[in-house]
Amino acid sequence: MGLQHTEASGDAPLIPRPERTPAALRAACAVVAPQLVAAYDQAKDQALAEAVAHGSLGPVHAYLAHWAALIEIERHPGAAKAYHRAEYLGHIAAEPTEAREHLTVASGIYRAAAEAVRAE
């Protein structure tokens, strides 16, 4: 189930898509997923530390891309619900094949979100 499917089903975004900047993504996170703000801050700090250590902006670009995709999911309540449900079921599954099925759903939602923000 991709974002396109949920949007077509009336899963309107809660907020406009934020710019792909640290401040804009953090502000959006605070609105659509306040429980993730601490993880966002930690990821930003880690990306900056890695960028300095490696002399490369690669870690910063990767963190921005990852959080832009996560915020894209969280902007759409139906997609967020499906994503979190699939992740949860994947982690508690008793059998590896069942876990793989659920995590495949979650990764499909994540990939669709990442593509949506990349295509912008």
Secondary structure, 3 states (H helix, E strand, C coil): CCHHHHHHCCCCCCCCCCCCCHHHHHHHHHHHCHHHHHHHHHHHHHHHHHHHHHCCCHHHHHHHHHHHHHHHHHHCHHHHHHHHHHHHHHHHCCCHHHHHHHHHHHHHHHHHHHHHHHHC
